[in-house]
Amino acid sequence: MLPLLFEAAQVMDDLFWQQAWGDKQALMSRVDDPYVKKYLEINYGPWERLNGNSSFIEGIGKKPAGAQFYPHDMTKEEFEALEDEAKNSQYTIIERDGEGKLKVIPYHVAYAGALKKAADLLKQAAVLAEDDGFKDYLEKRAKALLNSEYFESDLAWMSMKNNQIDFVVGPIENYEDALLGAKTSFEAYILIKDMEWSEKLAHFASLLPKLQKELPVDAKYKAEIPGCDSDLGAYDVVYYGGDCNAGSKTIAINLPNDPKVHLQKGSRKIQLKNSMRAKFDKILLPISELLIVDEQQNNVTFDAFFENTMFHEVAHGLGIKNTLNGSGTVREALKETSTAIEEGKADILGLYMVDMLTQMNELGEDQVLMDNYVTFMAGLFRSIRFGASSSHGKANMIRFNYFKDKGAFTKDEASGKYKVDFDKMRIAMIELSREILVLQGDGDYAKAQKMIQELGFIQPELQADLDKIAEAGIPRDIVFEQGVKMLQW
């Protein structure tokens, strides 16, 4: 069955090339240098994704904000004047007709041949599937590829609990559409579930209500009861295709995105263990050797990195979702600042959860909390390299600058390395957790803006350290050797 899934994933990869750039072969034929060809493959086009989408091919200008989802000369006003409700669908593209007028084309029409091929492969895989839930999902996903209606297959995916192989496939995230943030991109993950770790994660998720009560805020800010969503799993990923393989590689997934599915089934939070391990070995350890004091080197561990990342995802379920002053949801009240603040909350509460669970003896007798603190610090340098412009980037900088102001770490001027102060970092962690939770509960938009303006930027001293990382040749991200040929049967 796996070869069928690999083939379907390759179809998603080809489709994403069309969405991100257009004709892949025509672009490749313009280049002779094998390293440049490889870089085109990594970026799915001639724009460097981890460097502000700057062009690295002579004669090719700025990346269109709407990628290939819209005509490049289309204005927002022209789009708004288009009288077709399907224009806002996640699963349509906009083109011009013979008279130059805008028209809406569903994905299953625009990419009909490729999607039929992928659907046929999913149907063949369904015949071979031994797990009834996986079989049902593959059959419904095949149908969805052909009619652009994904709700039923999303529900089927959430109902599938026991299969060791998982396959995420279809148009899913909207990051590539930087014009309107509406259109979704094709991607695929082939995943193998780690049953032992997944059982541990399910147990941690069941503790959410207890952890909610322990949050360092007044009772009114923690009155909401978090759901015990136990659909939390650890997986090894054996293939990334399309959107998820472009530029930086994710180490955790939280899907589906459809809020209607969330109401009925919740969401599945997936931790990608082998990707985390690769980033830890190839990026985080070399950074820590460069920027963390020698006596704290042994505190940078993979287990701590995995826990910090994992509990970030769990921590999204903690705290407060609706404001206390009648301003609606936290997301509505905080407007464009909401995502950066929420990501900051998940990061700091994730660390707070590790602290709480250690005190509850839930993480084992060998748990060393200092490992989580120092690894958290080293992880900040890894994450900050992606810049401060994104929501995650702003959240990283708020945390770094807040910790700096509170003396959670010091910098040895002679060696240029950082040292974590355990007690001060713990106090700073608790205080920042409290500030963010209260800010969210109060729906304090002005305070959120102020926090981002005052703390959400890279200071010159830190930039010099980031330059040092770059000069040391430490990669910003990883590239995979993957495909059927890499599997050991």
Buried (B, 14 or more C-beta within 10 A) or exposed (E): BBEBBBBBBBBBBBBBBBBBBEEBEEBEEBBEEEEBBEBBBBBBBBBBBBEEBEBBBEEBEEBBBBBBBBBEEBEEEBBEEBEEEEBEBBBBBBBEEEEEEBBBEBBBEBBEEBBBBBBBBBBBBBEEBEBEBBBBBBBBBBBBBBEBEBBBBBBBBBEBEEBBBBBBBBBBBBBBBBBBEBBBBBBBBBBBBBEEBBEBBBEBBEBBEEBBEBBBBEEEBBEEEBEEBBBBBBBBBBBBBBBBBBBBBBBBBEBBBBEEBBEEBBBBBBBBBBBBBBBBEBBBBBBBBBBBBEEBBEBBBBBBBBBBBBBBBBBBBBBBEBBBEEBEBBBEBBEEBBBBBBBBBBBBBBBBBBBBBBEEEBBEEEBBBBBBBBBBBBBBBBBBBBBBEBBBBBBBBBBBBBBBEBEBBBBEEEEEBBBBBBEBBBBBBBBBBBBBBBBBBBBBBEBBBEBBEEBBBBEEEBEEBBEBBEEEEBEBBBBBEBEBEEEEE
